[in-house]
């Protein structure tokens, strides 16, 4: 199963990505333009920038990445 992370602010997105990497699991994520620390780009496998209200863009990204759970 492929998981996707909807990243917000704070350390949580970093902790999830680091844990996923240690477990050998890919975890693509939409990154909130106004919330997520830009440093997430350094460790993210695949990401896109999204704004508030761009749910369709997030869904399309997850589908293209084969994500089954967010």
C-alpha positions in Angstrom: 0.0 0.0 0.0 1.3 3.5 -0.9 0.7 6.3 1.6 0.6 10.0 1.0 1.2 12.8 3.5 -0.7 16.1 3.5 2.0 18.2 5.1 1.1 21.1 7.4 3.3 23.1 9.7 5.7 22.1 12.5 7.9 19.0 12.9 5.3 16.4 12.3 5.7 16.1 8.4 9.5 15.8 9.0 9.0 13.0 11.5 6.6 11.1 9.3 8.9 11.3 6.2 12.0 10.3 8.3 10.1 7.3 9.7 8.8 6.3 6.2 12.3 6.5 4.8 13.7 4.3 7.6 10.9 1.8 6.9 11.7 1.9 3.2 8.4 3.3 2.3 7.9 6.2 -0.2 5.6 8.9 0.9 4.7 11.6 -1.7 3.2 14.8 -0.3 1.4 17.9 -1.2 3.0 20.8 0.5 1.0 23.8 1.7 2.4 27.0 0.3 1.7 29.0 3.5 2.2 26.3 6.1 4.9 23.8 5.5 8.6 24.6 6.1 10.4 24.9 2.8 13.2 22.6 4.2 10.8 19.6 3.6 12.0 19.7 0.0 15.4 18.4 1.2 14.0 15.1 2.4 10.7 14.6 0.4 10.7 11.9 -2.3 8.1 13.7 -4.4 6.1 16.8 -3.6 4.0 19.6 -5.0 3.1 23.0 -3.8 -0.6 23.6 -3.1 -2.7 26.4 -1.8 -5.7 26.3 0.5 -8.7 25.1 -1.5 -6.7 23.1 -4.1 -8.1 19.7 -3.1 -8.5 18.6 -6.7 -4.8 19.2 -7.3 -3.9 17.1 -4.3 -6.2 14.3 -5.3 -4.8 14.3 -8.8 -1.3 14.2 -7.5 -2.0 11.3 -5.1 -3.7 9.3 -7.9 -0.8 9.9 -10.2 1.6 8.7 -7.5 -0.5 5.6 -6.8 -1.4 6.7 -3.3 -4.1 4.6 -1.6 -4.2 6.3 1.8 -3.5 9.8 2.9 
